[in-house]
Amino acid sequence: MDFTQDQFIAKVAKSDAYVAGSKIKFDFGPEGSILLDGISRKVERDDGEADSIISLSWADFQALANGKLNPMTAFMTGKVKVKGAMGPAMQLKQIFQSLR
């Protein structure tokens, strides 16, 4: 199921799906960024500072969120790159599961 960035933002906000105490930025390159702020408990289009920065395409993000792309496979093949703290990034699987 495809979804827009705005739909993802609304779903995260509604379900309160954050990594507590951490800021995670999804960097989609030219397609923008989304910041999950587990400190302030908000999600928004933002290119601000984050504990973990996860770089990937919007299509690969949707595949991860829908369970069609294995996170470890995506990381090992370079489809997903992580800068900063790995701990919060490792908790994203639970966030995606809670959003389905």
C-alpha positions as CSV (number, residue, x, y, z in Angstrom):
1,M,0.0,0.0,0.0
2,D,1.5,3.3,-1.1
3,F,1.0,6.4,1.1
4,T,2.1,10.0,1.0
5,Q,4.5,11.6,3.4
6,D,1.6,13.6,4.9
7,Q,-0.3,10.4,5.5
8,F,2.7,8.9,7.2
9,I,3.1,12.0,9.4
10,A,-0.6,11.9,10.4
11,K,-0.4,8.2,11.2
12,V,2.6,8.6,13.4
13,A,1.0,11.5,15.2
14,K,-2.2,9.6,15.8
15,S,-0.6,6.4,17.0
16,D,2.1,8.2,19.1
17,A,4.7,6.0,17.4
18,Y,8.1,7.4,18.5
19,V,11.4,6.1,19.8
20,A,11.2,7.6,23.3
21,G,14.0,10.1,24.1
22,S,15.4,10.1,20.5
23,K,15.2,12.2,17.4
24,I,15.3,10.2,14.1
25,K,15.4,12.0,10.8
26,F,14.4,10.2,7.6
27,D,16.3,11.8,4.7
28,F,14.7,11.1,1.4
29,G,17.1,13.2,-0.6
30,P,15.3,15.5,-3.1
31,E,12.0,14.1,-1.8
32,G,12.4,15.8,1.6
33,S,12.9,14.8,5.2
34,I,10.7,13.8,8.1
35,L,11.8,14.2,11.7
36,L,10.4,11.9,14.4
37,D,11.0,13.7,17.7
38,G,10.6,11.2,20.5
39,I,11.6,13.9,23.0
40,S,8.8,16.5,22.1
41,R,6.6,13.7,20.8
42,K,6.0,15.3,17.4
43,V,6.5,14.4,13.8
44,E,7.0,17.0,11.0
45,R,8.8,17.8,7.8
46,D,12.0,19.1,9.2
47,D,15.7,19.0,8.3
48,G,16.8,19.7,11.8
49,E,19.3,17.9,14.1
50,A,18.7,14.3,15.0
51,D,20.4,11.5,17.0
52,S,20.0,9.2,14.0
53,I,19.8,10.1,10.3
54,I,18.4,7.4,8.0
55,S,19.0,8.0,4.3
56,L,16.9,6.2,1.8
57,S,14.5,6.7,-1.1
58,W,10.8,7.4,-0.4
59,A,10.0,4.2,-2.4
60,D,12.3,2.1,-0.1
61,F,10.8,3.8,2.9
62,Q,7.3,2.8,1.9
63,A,8.5,-0.8,1.3
64,L,10.1,-0.9,4.7
65,A,6.9,0.5,6.4
66,N,4.7,-2.0,4.5
67,G,6.9,-5.0,5.5
68,K,7.9,-5.6,1.8
69,L,11.6,-4.8,2.4
70,N,13.6,-6.4,5.2
71,P,15.4,-3.7,7.2
72,M,18.6,-5.7,7.6
73,T,18.7,-6.6,3.9
74,A,18.1,-2.9,3.0
75,F,21.0,-1.9,5.3
76,M,23.4,-4.5,4.1
77,T,22.7,-3.7,0.4
78,G,23.1,0.0,0.9
79,K,19.5,1.0,0.2
80,V,19.4,2.3,3.8
81,K,22.3,4.3,5.3
82,V,22.4,5.3,9.0
83,K,24.5,8.2,10.4
84,G,24.7,8.8,14.1
85,A,23.3,6.5,16.9
86,M,22.4,3.0,15.7
87,G,20.2,2.2,18.8
88,P,17.2,4.4,17.8
89,A,17.4,3.2,14.2
90,M,17.3,-0.4,15.3
91,Q,13.9,0.3,17.1
92,L,12.2,1.4,13.9
93,K,10.9,-2.1,13.1
94,Q,8.7,-1.9,16.1
95,I,7.4,1.5,15.0
96,F,6.6,0.3,11.5
97,Q,4.8,-2.7,13.0
98,S,2.7,-0.5,15.2
99,L,1.7,1.6,12.2
100,R,0.4,-1.3,10.1
